Structure formats: C-alpha cells, structure tokens
Amino acid sequence: MVVIILEKVPASVRGELTRWLLELKTGVFVGNVSGAVRDALWLQVCSKMKGGAGMLLHNTANEQGYAIRLHGKTARQIENLDGLLLMRIPAVDKPEGQPEAPQL
C-alpha cells in the first residue's frame, strides 16, 4: 500500500496522482502500486511541488512494516531511533522575552 500526503502543491500534481491513486481527501492519496511505479510517482511529485511539501508512506520489510519519505518543508520531521522511525514536531521559535516552558 502507498499513501502520499501533499501540502501546498499545484493542482496539476494532484490531478496526475489521481490517475494512479485514490484521493481520499484533498492532498491525501492511497493506492496499491508496484515499487517501480511508486518510486516514479514520488520522483515526479517531488520535481513538481514548487515550494510545497509531501510525505510518502509505503510497505517495506522492516520492524515497523513501513517506510516514510519526506520532501519539502513539512510541519514534521522523521527521527530514526535505531531503525525505529518516529515523527517529531520541531519547536516553534519563541519571541525574545518569553519564558521557556519547563522540561518534563
């Protein structure tokens, strides 16, 4: 299974993906294609994002059973913890003079 999530990409990119994948919600695509088609779609999407961002999830033979790829400036980042993929939300820069939140 392949899941592609796109943010702020041209409508033409989303239109091209609908030839291969089902768009469940704006920018969220799912389908079942071969690895070669998946990689070709991802390369094409990445080359046409024009400042947008995207995330690709697909099945693979690892502990979690899936892999994640990111392209562009996304709100989340992948952290690889000894082969375990985790998602991290980067801290937002605070204006000067604001007290730091206590660390838990």
N, C-alpha and C positions, 0 to 999 in steps of 0.2 A: 504494500500500500504506500502511496505517496501523498503527502499533504504539503501544500505550498500556501504560505500566508504572505500577502503583499500589502505594503503600506505606501501610499502616495506615488503610485506608478501610473503611467499613461493608460488610458482606457484601451488602447490598441494592444497592449501587453496582456491585459486581462482577456481581451477578445481572442487572442491567439491561443491562450491556455485552454479556453473552453472547447477547442477542437479535440483536446486530449483528456481533459479533466472536468469534473463537475464543479461548478461554482456554487457552494452551499450558501455563502453569504458574501457580500462584497469583499473581494480580496482573499477569500478562503476557498482553496481548491483541493479536491480529493479525487483520487483515482488509483487504478492499478495498471501500471505500465512496466515495461521491461527496464532494466538498469540502463541500457543504452539510450532509450527514449527519455528516461528521467534525466540523465546527465545532459543530453542535448537540449531538453526543455529548460533546464536550470541555467545552462550557459547562455541560451538565447534570452531568457528573462533578465539575467544579470547584465547583459550587454545593453538592454533597452530600458533600464529602470529610470534613468535621468534624474538622479537625486533621491529616488525612492529607496525603499528597503524591502528585504524579503527574507523569509525563513523556509527552509526545506527540511522536511522530516521524511525518513524512509526506513523501511525494514532493513536490518542487517544482522549478521551473526555475531553479536557481542552480548555482554551480560544483560544489557537493558533491552536488547532486541530491536533497537532503532538507532539511527544516527541523525544528527542535526547539523545543518549548514546555515550560516547567516551571510547576508550580503547587504552592504549599505549601512547607514546609521540607524540601528534599531534601538528600541527602548530597553532591550535586554541583551545580555552578553552570555556566551557559553563559558562555563568553567569546567575544565576537565580535572576531576579529582581521582587520580589513579585509575583512569579508564571509565569512571562514572561521570556522565555528563550532567551538569547542574546548570540551571538558569540563574543569572544574577541580575538584579536591577541596580544599575550604578547610582551612587548617591548624587543627589541634586546639590549643586553649588549653592551655598547659603550666602546671603549678603553679609558684608562685614558688620560686626557689632552684634550679630545674633549669637546667643549662647548655643553651645554644642549639646545635642541630646545625649543623655547618659548611655554608656555602652552596657549592654546586657550580657 
